Amino acid sequence: MPKQTFFNLPAEKRKRVIDAAKEVFYHTSYEEASINQVIKLAGIPRGSFYQYFDDKADLYGFLCHRIAFRLLKQLKDAVWKADYDLFQASRTVLPVWLKEIFYGKDAEFFYRMMDAMSRRQMPHAHRQADKELLSPEETKQAAEKLAIPEADVKYLVQELFMTYVSVISAGVKSYEAGEKVDLGQLDQLLDRRIGYLEHGFKKAE
């Protein structure tokens, strides 16, 4: 993450550095992106860059965390509004995430990030979540709502996340095949797979 020196910069200069980083990483693969490209666009000396970030991976991770923080806030808001019903919250917020990933303002970055992950080119530290998706108190509330142990809430959150990743993968396959990503079909797939977690695979009688 950025050093305190970066956060001490005037807002306009911080924005200039962030905008330059987004321009580079949104249109260039992680492997091909360079610090030189960023500092040229930002109009800062190379020495100043290292006063703000450790290296390219540090800057890339900062962009990832900015997006993750925004998405995590949406999830937490949905969980709260659903009175800690994780299934209802997932059905509310995950389709919104799908739209953001495939057609939102950060879509190009998501595509490049997923490509880097698939080819193991993304810095390992930024392929892992730094924190639990739910706080201990939120986990406790969800356990009470669903009447399951707190350890099982953590397991459920992991399974919901992996379900979401599987649906994203289906969309990426369409994109890589040169096809339009059909959000309606992805929403149906997501709802069906969440249903498997909620009700199981047993056919209704």
C-alpha positions as CSV (number, residue, x, y, z in Angstrom):
1,M,0.0,0.0,0.0
2,P,1.1,3.6,-0.5
3,K,3.5,5.3,2.0
4,Q,2.2,8.1,4.1
5,T,4.1,10.5,1.9
6,F,1.5,9.7,-0.9
7,F,-1.4,10.5,1.4
8,N,0.2,13.8,2.4
9,L,0.2,15.0,-1.2
10,P,-2.3,17.7,-2.3
11,A,-5.5,16.0,-3.5
12,E,-4.9,17.2,-7.1
13,K,-1.5,15.6,-7.2
14,R,-2.7,12.3,-5.7
15,K,-5.5,12.2,-8.3
16,R,-2.9,12.9,-11.1
17,V,-0.9,9.9,-10.0
18,I,-3.9,7.6,-9.6
19,D,-5.3,8.7,-13.0
20,A,-1.9,8.0,-14.6
21,A,-1.8,4.5,-13.0
22,K,-5.3,3.7,-14.1
23,E,-4.5,4.8,-17.7
24,V,-1.5,2.5,-17.8
25,F,-2.9,-0.6,-16.0
26,Y,-6.4,-0.3,-17.7
27,H,-4.9,-0.4,-21.1
28,T,-1.7,-2.4,-20.7
29,S,-1.1,-5.9,-19.2
30,Y,0.6,-6.0,-15.8
31,E,3.6,-7.6,-17.3
32,E,4.0,-4.8,-19.9
33,A,3.1,-1.9,-17.7
34,S,6.1,0.1,-16.4
35,I,6.8,2.7,-13.8
36,N,8.3,4.9,-16.5
37,Q,4.9,5.0,-18.2
38,V,3.2,6.1,-15.0
39,I,5.6,8.8,-14.0
40,K,5.6,10.2,-17.5
41,L,1.8,10.5,-17.5
42,A,1.7,11.8,-13.9
43,G,4.5,14.3,-14.6
44,I,6.6,13.3,-11.5
45,P,10.3,12.4,-11.1
46,R,11.2,8.7,-10.7
47,G,12.5,9.4,-7.3
48,S,9.2,10.8,-6.2
49,F,7.5,7.6,-7.2
50,Y,9.5,5.6,-4.8
51,Q,8.6,8.1,-2.0
52,Y,5.0,7.1,-2.6
53,F,5.2,3.4,-3.5
54,D,7.7,0.5,-3.1
55,D,7.4,-0.7,-6.6
56,K,5.0,-1.5,-9.5
57,A,3.3,-4.3,-7.6
58,D,2.6,-1.9,-4.7
59,L,0.9,0.6,-7.0
60,Y,-1.1,-2.1,-8.8
61,G,-2.2,-3.5,-5.4
62,F,-3.4,0.0,-4.4
63,L,-5.6,0.2,-7.5
64,C,-7.0,-3.3,-6.7
65,H,-7.7,-2.3,-3.1
66,R,-9.5,0.9,-4.2
67,I,-11.9,-1.2,-6.3
68,A,-12.2,-4.0,-3.7
69,F,-13.1,-1.4,-1.0
70,R,-15.9,0.0,-3.1
71,L,-17.3,-3.5,-3.9
72,L,-17.0,-4.6,-0.3
73,K,-19.0,-1.6,0.9
74,Q,-21.8,-2.6,-1.5
75,L,-21.7,-6.1,0.0
76,K,-21.8,-5.0,3.6
77,D,-24.7,-2.6,2.8
78,A,-26.6,-5.4,1.1
79,V,-26.0,-7.8,4.1
80,W,-27.2,-5.1,6.5
81,K,-30.4,-4.4,4.4
82,A,-31.1,-8.1,4.2
83,D,-30.9,-8.4,7.9
84,Y,-27.8,-10.6,7.6
85,D,-29.5,-13.1,5.3
86,L,-26.4,-13.9,3.1
87,F,-28.4,-15.6,0.4
88,Q,-30.7,-12.6,-0.1
89,A,-27.8,-10.2,0.1
90,S,-25.9,-12.3,-2.5
91,R,-28.8,-12.2,-4.9
92,T,-29.0,-8.4,-4.5
93,V,-25.3,-7.4,-4.8
94,L,-23.6,-10.0,-6.9
95,P,-25.6,-9.2,-10.1
96,V,-24.6,-5.6,-9.6
97,W,-20.9,-6.7,-9.4
98,L,-21.3,-8.7,-12.7
99,K,-22.5,-5.6,-14.4
100,E,-19.6,-3.6,-13.1
101,I,-17.1,-6.2,-14.0
102,F,-18.2,-6.7,-17.6
103,Y,-19.7,-3.3,-18.5
104,G,-18.7,-0.8,-15.7
105,K,-16.1,2.0,-15.8
106,D,-13.4,-0.4,-14.6
107,A,-14.3,-3.3,-17.0
108,E,-11.0,-3.1,-18.9
109,F,-9.0,-3.3,-15.6
110,F,-11.1,-6.3,-14.5
111,Y,-10.4,-8.1,-17.8
112,R,-6.7,-7.5,-17.5
113,M,-6.6,-8.5,-13.9
114,M,-8.4,-11.8,-14.6
115,D,-6.1,-12.5,-17.5
116,A,-3.1,-11.8,-15.2
117,M,-4.5,-14.1,-12.6
118,S,-5.1,-16.9,-15.1
119,R,-1.6,-16.7,-16.3
120,R,-0.2,-16.2,-12.8
121,Q,1.4,-12.9,-13.7
122,M,-0.3,-10.9,-10.9
123,P,1.7,-10.3,-7.8
124,H,0.8,-13.1,-5.4
125,A,0.1,-10.6,-2.5
126,H,-2.7,-9.0,-4.4
127,R,-4.4,-12.2,-5.4
128,Q,-5.4,-12.7,-1.8
129,A,-7.9,-10.8,0.2
130,D,-6.3,-9.0,3.1
131,K,-9.4,-9.3,5.4
132,E,-12.4,-11.4,6.0
133,L,-15.4,-10.3,3.9
134,L,-17.4,-10.1,7.1
135,S,-16.3,-8.7,10.4
136,P,-16.6,-10.9,13.6
137,E,-19.8,-9.0,14.6
138,E,-21.3,-9.4,11.1
139,T,-20.4,-13.1,11.2
140,K,-22.1,-13.5,14.5
141,Q,-25.3,-11.7,13.3
142,A,-25.4,-13.9,10.1
143,A,-25.0,-17.0,12.2
144,E,-28.0,-16.0,14.4
145,K,-30.0,-15.2,11.3
146,L,-29.3,-18.5,9.5
147,A,-29.2,-20.5,12.7
148,I,-25.8,-22.1,12.0
149,P,-22.4,-22.0,13.7
150,E,-20.1,-19.0,13.0
151,A,-17.5,-21.3,11.5
152,D,-20.1,-22.4,9.0
153,V,-20.9,-18.8,8.1
154,K,-17.3,-18.3,7.1
155,Y,-17.5,-21.5,5.0
156,L,-20.7,-20.3,3.4
157,V,-19.1,-16.9,2.5
158,Q,-16.2,-18.8,0.8
159,E,-18.6,-21.0,-1.1
160,L,-20.7,-18.0,-2.2
161,F,-17.6,-16.2,-3.4
162,M,-16.4,-19.3,-5.3
163,T,-19.8,-19.6,-6.9
164,Y,-19.5,-16.0,-8.0
165,V,-16.1,-16.6,-9.4
166,S,-17.5,-19.6,-11.4
167,V,-20.1,-17.3,-13.0
168,I,-17.5,-14.7,-13.8
169,S,-15.5,-17.4,-15.5
170,A,-18.5,-18.2,-17.7
171,G,-18.7,-14.6,-18.7
172,V,-15.0,-14.4,-19.5
173,K,-15.3,-17.4,-21.8
174,S,-17.9,-15.6,-23.8
175,Y,-15.7,-12.5,-23.9
176,E,-12.7,-14.4,-25.0
177,A,-14.7,-16.1,-27.7
178,G,-15.6,-12.7,-29.1
179,E,-19.2,-13.0,-28.0
180,K,-21.3,-10.4,-26.2
181,V,-21.5,-11.2,-22.4
182,D,-25.1,-11.8,-21.7
183,L,-25.8,-10.5,-18.2
184,G,-29.3,-12.0,-18.1
185,Q,-27.9,-15.5,-18.6
186,L,-25.2,-14.9,-16.0
187,D,-27.8,-13.6,-13.5
188,Q,-29.8,-16.8,-14.1
189,L,-26.7,-19.0,-13.7
190,L,-25.8,-17.1,-10.5
191,D,-29.3,-17.4,-9.0
192,R,-29.4,-21.2,-9.8
193,R,-26.0,-21.8,-8.2
194,I,-26.9,-19.8,-5.1
195,G,-30.0,-21.9,-4.9
196,Y,-27.9,-25.0,-4.9
197,L,-26.1,-23.7,-1.8
198,E,-29.3,-22.6,-0.2
199,H,-31.5,-25.6,-0.9
200,G,-29.2,-28.3,-2.1
201,F,-29.2,-30.3,-5.3
202,K,-32.1,-32.6,-4.4
203,K,-34.9,-32.4,-6.9
204,A,-38.1,-31.0,-5.4
205,E,-40.9,-33.6,-5.1
